[in-house]
Amino acid sequence: MEALKANMGSLIVGTIAFGILAAALIRLIVNFRRGKTGCSCGCSKCESREEP
């Protein structure tokens, strides 16, 4: 219990960093499944190009 108290700050920061990383990864996976992949540069041969 003493070790937990001594490292509480590191545990909180690590948990927040892990949460941000997990959220970014989930967003990438969701976008990939929806077909929103690519660089979004708008070039004519790009798969992610949106048609008007």
GUPAZA-764723 format. One record per residue: residue number from 0; residue in three letters; x, y, z of N, C-alpha, C in turn. Coordinates in Angstrom, 2 decimals. Layout:
N
<NUM; 'ALA'; <X; Y; Z>; <X; Y; Z>; <X; Y; Z>>
...
This chain:
52
<0; 'MET'; <0.82; -1.19; 0.00>; <0.00; 0.00; 0.00>; <0.87; 1.26; 0.00>>
<1; 'GLU'; <2.01; 1.17; 0.64>; <2.92; 2.32; 0.69>; <3.50; 2.61; -0.69>>
<2; 'ALA'; <3.80; 1.57; -1.46>; <4.33; 1.76; -2.81>; <3.28; 2.41; -3.71>>
<3; 'LEU'; <2.03; 2.07; -3.53>; <0.95; 2.67; -4.30>; <0.84; 4.16; -4.01>>
<4; 'LYS'; <0.92; 4.52; -2.75>; <0.86; 5.92; -2.37>; <2.06; 6.70; -2.89>>
<5; 'ALA'; <3.23; 6.08; -2.88>; <4.44; 6.74; -3.32>; <4.45; 6.99; -4.83>>
<6; 'ASN'; <3.75; 6.15; -5.60>; <3.76; 6.26; -7.06>; <2.42; 6.72; -7.64>>
<7; 'MET'; <1.58; 7.33; -6.83>; <0.26; 7.72; -7.28>; <0.30; 8.68; -8.47>>
<8; 'GLY'; <1.20; 9.64; -8.46>; <1.31; 10.60; -9.56>; <1.66; 9.92; -10.87>>
<9; 'SER'; <2.60; 9.00; -10.82>; <3.01; 8.28; -12.02>; <1.88; 7.40; -12.54>>
<10; 'LEU'; <1.14; 6.80; -11.63>; <0.02; 5.96; -12.04>; <-1.08; 6.77; -12.71>>
<11; 'ILE'; <-1.36; 7.94; -12.19>; <-2.39; 8.80; -12.79>; <-1.97; 9.27; -14.17>>
<12; 'VAL'; <-0.75; 9.74; -14.30>; <-0.25; 10.21; -15.60>; <-0.21; 9.07; -16.61>>
<13; 'GLY'; <0.23; 7.91; -16.19>; <0.27; 6.76; -17.07>; <-1.12; 6.33; -17.53>>
<14; 'THR'; <-2.09; 6.38; -16.63>; <-3.45; 6.01; -16.98>; <-4.04; 7.00; -17.98>>
<15; 'ILE'; <-3.79; 8.28; -17.79>; <-4.28; 9.30; -18.72>; <-3.64; 9.12; -20.10>>
<16; 'ALA'; <-2.32; 8.89; -20.13>; <-1.62; 8.70; -21.40>; <-2.13; 7.44; -22.11>>
<17; 'PHE'; <-2.36; 6.38; -21.37>; <-2.89; 5.15; -21.96>; <-4.29; 5.39; -22.52>>
<18; 'GLY'; <-5.11; 6.15; -21.83>; <-6.46; 6.45; -22.29>; <-6.45; 7.24; -23.59>>
<19; 'ILE'; <-5.57; 8.22; -23.68>; <-5.46; 9.01; -24.92>; <-4.99; 8.14; -26.07>>
<20; 'LEU'; <-4.01; 7.29; -25.84>; <-3.53; 6.38; -26.87>; <-4.61; 5.41; -27.31>>
<21; 'ALA'; <-5.35; 4.86; -26.37>; <-6.43; 3.93; -26.70>; <-7.52; 4.62; -27.51>>
<22; 'ALA'; <-7.88; 5.86; -27.15>; <-8.90; 6.60; -27.88>; <-8.46; 6.86; -29.32>>
<23; 'ALA'; <-7.20; 7.22; -29.51>; <-6.69; 7.47; -30.86>; <-6.70; 6.19; -31.69>>
<24; 'LEU'; <-6.31; 5.09; -31.10>; <-6.30; 3.82; -31.80>; <-7.71; 3.38; -32.17>>
<25; 'ILE'; <-8.65; 3.54; -31.27>; <-10.04; 3.18; -31.55>; <-10.57; 4.04; -32.69>>
<26; 'ARG'; <-10.26; 5.33; -32.68>; <-10.72; 6.21; -33.77>; <-10.14; 5.79; -35.11>>
<27; 'LEU'; <-8.87; 5.40; -35.14>; <-8.26; 4.93; -36.38>; <-8.95; 3.67; -36.89>>
<28; 'ILE'; <-9.25; 2.75; -35.99>; <-9.91; 1.50; -36.38>; <-11.31; 1.77; -36.91>>
<29; 'VAL'; <-12.07; 2.64; -36.23>; <-13.43; 2.97; -36.67>; <-13.39; 3.63; -38.05>>
<30; 'ASN'; <-12.49; 4.58; -38.24>; <-12.38; 5.23; -39.54>; <-11.99; 4.25; -40.63>>
<31; 'PHE'; <-11.12; 3.32; -40.32>; <-10.70; 2.32; -41.30>; <-11.87; 1.43; -41.69>>
<32; 'ARG'; <-12.68; 1.02; -40.72>; <-13.83; 0.18; -41.01>; <-14.90; 0.91; -41.81>>
<33; 'ARG'; <-14.99; 2.22; -41.64>; <-15.95; 3.03; -42.40>; <-15.43; 3.38; -43.78>>
<34; 'GLY'; <-14.20; 2.99; -44.08>; <-13.63; 3.26; -45.40>; <-12.98; 4.62; -45.52>>
<35; 'LYS'; <-12.75; 5.28; -44.42>; <-12.12; 6.60; -44.45>; <-10.62; 6.45; -44.26>>
<36; 'THR'; <-9.98; 5.86; -45.24>; <-8.54; 5.67; -45.18>; <-7.88; 6.55; -46.22>>
<37; 'GLY'; <-6.61; 6.67; -46.16>; <-5.87; 7.44; -47.14>; <-5.40; 8.75; -46.57>>
<38; 'CYS'; <-4.83; 9.55; -47.43>; <-4.21; 10.79; -47.00>; <-5.16; 11.98; -47.08>>
<39; 'SER'; <-6.29; 11.83; -47.74>; <-7.26; 12.91; -47.93>; <-6.67; 14.08; -48.69>>
<40; 'CYS'; <-5.79; 13.77; -49.62>; <-5.15; 14.85; -50.38>; <-6.06; 15.37; -51.50>>
<41; 'GLY'; <-7.02; 14.55; -51.93>; <-7.95; 14.99; -52.97>; <-7.48; 14.70; -54.38>>
<42; 'CYS'; <-6.41; 13.98; -54.54>; <-5.95; 13.67; -55.90>; <-6.93; 12.71; -56.58>>
<43; 'SER'; <-6.93; 12.68; -57.88>; <-7.94; 11.93; -58.63>; <-7.84; 10.42; -58.45>>
<44; 'LYS'; <-6.67; 9.90; -58.17>; <-6.50; 8.46; -58.04>; <-6.57; 7.97; -56.59>>
<45; 'CYS'; <-6.78; 8.89; -55.67>; <-6.80; 8.56; -54.26>; <-8.12; 7.87; -53.90>>
<46; 'GLU'; <-8.06; 6.78; -53.14>; <-9.26; 6.04; -52.73>; <-10.15; 6.85; -51.81>>
<47; 'SER'; <-9.58; 7.79; -51.08>; <-10.34; 8.55; -50.11>; <-10.98; 9.81; -50.69>>
<48; 'ARG'; <-10.83; 10.00; -51.99>; <-11.38; 11.20; -52.62>; <-12.89; 11.17; -52.57>>
<49; 'GLU'; <-13.48; 12.29; -52.15>; <-14.93; 12.39; -52.07>; <-15.47; 12.99; -53.37>>
<50; 'GLU'; <-16.45; 12.33; -53.93>; <-17.08; 12.83; -55.15>; <-18.12; 13.88; -54.80>>
<51; 'PRO'; <-18.22; 14.96; -55.57>; <-19.22; 16.00; -55.28>; <-20.64; 15.54; -55.57>>
